Amino acid sequence: MAMDAHEIETLIKEAMPDAEVNIEDLRGDGDHYAAYVTSASFKGKSRVKQHQMVYNALKGRMGNELHALALQTTVPEGA
C-alpha cells in the first residue's frame, strides 16, 4: 500500500519538529516522491547522516509502503 505525501511529512515533522518539509509526488502514483527537508538538526552532520535521519523518521516504511524517495536536505541559513 502506497503512502500519501501528508503521511510522509507528518512522520518527518514528528521526528524533527523544526523541519520545513516539501513533498512532491514525482509520478502521480503515490509511490515515487521527492522530499525537500530543511532542519537545524542537520547542522554539522554529513549528507549521509542527514538522509539517515529522514529514513529513520519514516519508521521502516522506506522500501515497503514507500518505494522511492529522492531526498534533498539542507540546514537553514543562520543555523
C-alpha positions, 0 to 999 in steps of 0.5 A: 500500500502506497503512502500519501505525501501528508503521511510522509511529512507528518512522520518527518515533522514528528521526528524533527519538529523544526523541519520545513518539509516539501513533498512532491509526488514525482509520478502521480502514483503515490509511490515515487516522491521527492522530499525537500527537508530543511532542519537545524538538526542537520547542522554539522552532520554529513549528507549521509547522516542527514538522509539517515535521519529522514529514513529513520523518521519514516519508521521502516516504511522506506522500501515497503509502503514507500518505494522511492524517495529522492531526498534533498536536505539542507540546514537553514541559513543562520543555523 
